[in-house]
Amino acid sequence: MTEGKATDTEPEAGVTCAACPHRWDAHDSIGIRYCSATVARGLHRGCVCAGSAAAEPQSPSVTGNG
C-alpha cells in the first residue's frame, strides 16, 4: 500500500482515502465499497461517505418565496 492513501478494503487509522478527502478508518461499509470501486475504475464522482454533506459546501437553494 502506498503511504498516506488507502486503496484496499480494510480501514486503517490515520490514512486518507484515495477517492475522497475523508480518513479511511472513518468510512462505513458503503463508503468503503463505493470509494474502493471509484479508485479501482479510475472514476471521478462525488462522495457518499456518512457525514460528508456537513463537511462539503452546498450551493444555495432556490425557493419561490419572494
Buried (B, 14 or more C-beta within 10 A) or exposed (E): EEEEEBBEEEBEEEBBBBBBEBBBBBBEEEBBEBBBEBBEEEEEEEBBBEEBEEEEEEEEEEEEEE
